[in-house]
């Protein structure tokens, strides 16, 4: 006759089953947390890398026709301006919780894939006629999108460069050209008498953009954060447009730093190779050092959501959580540790257009 299980045996078997089930559940939960954390880290890393690529492409495309260009100010006076501006970080984003001091970068970015050619000499009128390639009689018909809304034009013979702001554009179907009506009443006033800009000069559509880090206050369940943004500026005044034209490149940025490398002996590497090869001293005035050749940009980003462990929020144990090791003072004055993990990525950009002849 078969004997059944005793109550003790049943209780022992049930207890063992519960222990095994709890262990399996713990493993599954831990795996789920690990997968979630890794996905957050991967997303933060990819977003930061994408933002860095955008900034790097803009920097490598800055300075069409040289590092300096002419423009007419609001009083129609002829001024000169470098194609690249830099402001070293001096103020905290939001002390004391965000004491990092990110840099700000402003540059004239051009779209070389849509460049065109000046067809007629600059005169007293405010119309500039351009076409994709005036040398080829079989050039296909042009479209007005050779210049897009909000863009200005750099006209350059690569010895001199001038910037004109565009009010309107129209197709001249018979001549297969685009006629640009510009804000400058007389664009020829921008020319240098020694080396005038003549038909055949290259015309680049350009935009003035500013890269900076903006503090975003906490709202609802969203904690405070900082975003790396690209803001489009008026090419003549460098004032923001109204309404603002702002694109968020990366959220939850901790720091954005730019350092500059100079190659004054033209040997293809930054001067003082090694720890002193790059410096915080960059283009800040109307002149442009001809030795300025490289820029190293670094972006310190966090995960967008708090990482978690089996004990709750995963605390990031870092004495100096920012890329440049900013002194946060005593432990009592430091901001509370968070469950965010950061990743610092950087890249070196060759400023190829800034080494062209200057005005």
URFEN-V735536 format. One record per residue. PHI is phi in radians with two decimals (999 if undefined). OMEGA is omega in whole degrees, -180 to 180 (999 if undefined). Layout:
{{PHI & OMEGA} {PHI & OMEGA}}
This chain:
{{999 & -178} {-1.30 & 180} {-1.71 & 178} {-1.40 & 179} {-1.38 & 174} {-1.38 & 180} {-1.06 & 180} {-1.12 & 180} {-1.10 & 180} {-1.10 & 180} {-1.16 & 178} {-1.12 & 179} {-1.09 & 178} {-1.11 & 179} {-1.08 & 178} {-1.09 & 178} {-1.08 & 178} {-1.13 & 178} {-1.09 & 180} {-1.15 & 178} {-1.14 & 178} {-1.12 & 179} {-1.12 & 179} {-1.12 & 179} {-1.12 & 179} {-1.09 & 178} {-1.10 & -180} {-1.13 & 179} {-1.12 & 178} {-1.09 & 178} {-1.12 & 178} {-1.12 & 178} {-1.11 & 180} {-1.11 & 179} {-1.12 & 179} {-1.11 & -180} {-1.09 & 179} {-1.13 & 178} {-1.16 & 177} {-1.09 & 179} {-1.10 & 179} {-1.13 & 179} {-1.11 & 180} {-1.11 & 180} {-1.11 & -178} {-1.20 & 178} {-1.11 & 179} {-1.15 & 180} {-1.14 & 178} {-1.10 & 178} {-1.08 & -179} {-1.14 & 178} {-1.14 & 178} {-1.07 & -180} {-1.13 & -179} {-1.11 & 179} {-1.12 & 179} {-1.11 & -179} {-1.17 & -180} {-1.26 & 179} {-1.72 & -179} {-1.38 & 171} {1.47 & 177} {-1.04 & 179} {1.45 & 179} {2.21 & -175} {-1.49 & -177} {-2.37 & 178} {-2.41 & 177} {-1.73 & 175} {-2.68 & 177} {-1.74 & 179} {-1.36 & -175} {-1.14 & 177} {-1.70 & -179} {1.13 & 173} {-1.55 & -178} {-1.38 & -180} {-2.21 & 174} {-2.14 & -175} {-2.57 & 175} {-1.28 & -179} {-1.42 & -176} {-2.50 & 177} {-2.09 & -178} {-2.46 & 174} {-2.14 & 178} {-1.23 & -176} {-1.07 & -179} {-2.23 & -177} {-2.12 & 178} {-1.21 & 177} {-1.07 & -178} {-2.81 & -177} {-1.19 & -1} {-1.63 & -174} {-1.27 & 177} {-2.30 & -174} {-1.44 & -180} {-1.17 & -175} {-2.14 & -177} {-1.27 & 177} {-1.44 & 176} {-2.25 & -176} {-2.24 & 177} {-2.15 & -177} {-2.64 & 174} {-1.63 & -177} {-1.79 & -179} {-2.06 & -180} {-1.95 & -174} {-1.12 & -178} {-1.28 & 179} {-2.07 & -179} {-1.24 & -180} {-2.39 & -173} {-2.21 & 176} {-1.24 & -175} {-1.72 & -175} {-2.26 & 179} {-1.06 & 175} {-1.21 & -177} {-2.33 & -178} {-1.26 & 178} {-1.43 & 179} {-1.82 & 177} {-1.99 & 178} {-2.04 & -177} {-1.79 & -178} {-2.36 & 175} {-2.64 & -179} {-0.99 & -180} {-2.76 & -175} {-1.28 & -175} {-1.44 & -175} {-1.87 & 180} {-1.16 & -180} {-1.69 & 179} {-0.99 & 179} {-1.05 & 178} {-1.02 & -176} {-1.64 & 177} {-2.20 & -177} {-1.15 & -179} {-1.24 & 172} {-1.01 & 170} {-2.22 & -178} {-1.79 & -178} {-1.04 & 179} {1.56 & -179} {-1.59 & 170} {-1.97 & -179} {-2.31 & 169} {-1.73 & 177} {-1.89 & -171} {-2.54 & 168} {-1.87 & 179} {1.16 & 166} {-2.08 & 175} {-2.32 & 179} {-2.47 & 178} {-2.35 & 179} {-1.98 & 175} {-2.15 & 179} {-1.69 & -170} {-1.77 & 175} {-1.68 & -177} {-2.71 & 179} {-2.52 & -179} {-2.62 & 178} {-1.52 & 168} {-1.79 & -171} {-1.06 & -177} {-1.12 & -178} {-1.68 & -177} {0.95 & 180} {-2.24 & 171} {-2.01 & 178} {-1.72 & -179} {-1.75 & 172} {-1.58 & -172} {-1.91 & -180} {-1.21 & -179} {-1.23 & -178} {-1.15 & 180} {-2.53 & -178} {-1.04 & -179} {-1.13 & 178} {-1.16 & 179} {-1.44 & -175} {-1.29 & 169} {-1.60 & -176} {-1.06 & -178} {-1.32 & -178} {-2.34 & -179} {-1.19 & 176} {-1.61 & -172} {-1.98 & 176} {-0.93 & -174} {1.77 & 177} {-1.12 & -179} {-1.42 & 179} {-2.09 & -180} {-1.81 & 167} {-1.28 & -176} {-2.34 & 171} {-2.33 & 173} {-1.69 & -178} {-2.22 & 178} {-2.17 & 177} {-1.87 & -179} {-2.65 & 178} {-1.89 & -178} {-1.99 & 177} {-1.39 & 177} {-2.11 & -177} {-1.20 & 178} {-1.10 & 180} {-2.57 & -179} {1.10 & 179} {-1.51 & 180} {-1.45 & 178} {-1.28 & 177} {-1.09 & -179} {-2.76 & 174} {-2.32 & -178} {-2.07 & 169} {-1.49 & -175} {-2.15 & 170} {-1.96 & -179} {-2.01 & 179} {-1.53 & -176} {-2.03 & 174} {-1.15 & -175} {-1.09 & -178} {-1.51 & -173} {-1.80 & -174} {1.11 & 176} {-1.54 & 177} {-1.10 & 176} {-1.27 & 175} {-2.20 & 1} {-1.23 & -178} {-1.07 & 176} {-1.90 & -173} {-2.16 & 176} {-2.09 & 176} {-1.45 & -179} {-1.53 & -179} {-2.72 & 175} {-1.63 & 176} {0.98 & 177} {-1.56 & 177} {-1.63 & -178} {-2.82 & 176} {-2.41 & -175} {-2.22 & 177} {-2.17 & 174} {-2.16 & -169} {-2.06 & 178} {-2.06 & -177} {-1.99 & 179} {-2.22 & -174} {-1.32 & 177} {-1.68 & 172} {1.00 & 178} {-1.80 & 175} {1.55 & 178} {-2.28 & 180} {-1.13 & 178} {-1.02 & 179} {0.93 & -177} {-0.89 & -177} {2.19 & -176} {-1.13 & -179} {-1.71 & -176} {-1.26 & -178} {-2.11 & -174} {-2.41 & 176} {-1.41 & -180} {-1.46 & -177} {-2.30 & -177} {-1.20 & -177} {-2.27 & -179} {-2.42 & -172} {-1.32 & 178} {-1.79 & -180} {-2.32 & 180} {-1.12 & -179} {-1.10 & 178} {-1.47 & -179} {-1.20 & -171} {-2.22 & -174} {-2.21 & 171} {-2.40 & 176} {-1.97 & -178} {-1.93 & -179} {-2.22 & 180} {-2.26 & 178} {-1.88 & -175} {-2.12 & 178} {-2.01 & 171} {-1.24 & -177} {-1.38 & -178} {-2.36 & -178} {-1.08 & 174} {-1.32 & -177} {-2.23 & 174} {-2.26 & -180} {-1.23 & 179} {-1.89 & 179} {1.90 & -178} {-1.08 & 178} {-1.47 & -175} {-1.43 & 177} {-1.41 & -175} {-1.57 & -180} {-2.34 & 179} {-1.17 & 179} {-2.21 & -171} {-1.35 & -178} {-1.99 & -168} {-0.98 & -174} {-1.72 & 175} {1.16 & -179} {-1.12 & -179} {-1.23 & -180} {-1.66 & 178} {1.40 & -179} {-1.23 & -179} {-1.05 & -178} {-1.17 & -177} {-1.64 & -179} {-1.33 & 174} {-1.16 & -178} {-1.09 & 176} {-1.12 & -179} {-2.13 & 177} {-1.57 & 177} {-1.56 & 173} {-1.95 & -176} {-1.87 & 175} {-2.50 & 179} {-1.75 & 176} {-2.19 & -179} {-2.60 & 178} {-2.65 & 178} {-1.88 & -177} {-1.97 & 173} {-1.52 & -179} {-1.47 & -168} {-1.17 & -176} {-1.43 & -177} {-1.38 & -179} {-1.66 & 177} {-1.25 & -179} {-0.99 & -178} {-1.63 & 172} {-1.28 & 999}}
